[in-house]
Amino acid sequence: MVQHLIEKCLIFNMTKEECMEALSKHANIEPVITSTVWKELEKENKEFFEAYAQSKSKDDRMSEEETSRVIQRMISQQSESESSKNHDPDE
C-alpha cells in the first residue's frame, strides 16, 4: 500500500519530503516507513529517480491545499479498492 501511495505522489510531482509529510498526515503512515519504501524504489528504479529529480522545480509543486485534496482522494480510492477486494466472492 505504501508503494502504491508513493507512486501516486510521484504522479503529482511530490518530493520525498512532501510525500512523507502527506502520507503521515493523511494516511497515518510513519515517515520512516515512507522513507524506507522510497529508498527501495530508488534502488530498483535508479534511472527513473535520477530523471525525476532533474525534472523537479519549484514551479511544479502543488499548494498544500491541492496536496491535501489529492492525498485524501488517493486514500479514499485505496480504501475502496481494498474494501471491494475483501468483499469479492470470486477471490
Protein Blocks (a to p, Z undefined) as FASTA:
>chain_A
ZZmmmmmmmmnopafklmmmmmmmmnopafklmmmmmmmmmmmmmmmmmmmmmmpcfklp
ccfklmmmmmmmmmmmmmmmmmmmmmmmkZZ
